[in-house]
Amino acid sequence: MLFRTLVFLYPVIRTLGPPIAGLLLVTGISLIGYAVLYPHGLRGWLAAAACLVAAALLALLCHSYNWWLFKLRPRGCLFLPFK
């Protein structure tokens, strides 16, 4: 199931993945600055941590996309997504 989802989302991950990861990184850094300037609660830090973790995971997925496809491939059958 995850393999077919990755194959289906190939154009989106390859084209939009790195820019979205960069935007999440910038957003996370901006939220850290906001949390430092306005230390009223924990929400700013949690949002910054969530953005930075999401950026790291998306960058990892984009960088090693072929490895993920190799590891998650179906065993025992040949799945060709092309018609």
Sequence and secondary structure as in RCSB ss.txt:
>XXXX:A:sequence
MLFRTLVFLYPVIRTLGPPIAGLLLVTGISLIGYAVLYPHGLRGWLAAAACLVAAALLALLCHSYNWWLFKLRPR
GCLFLPFK
>XXXX:A:secstr
 HHHHHHHTHHHHHHHHHHHHHHHHHHHHHHHHHHHH  S SHHHHHHHHHHHHHHHHHHHHHTHHHHHHHT  S
SS      
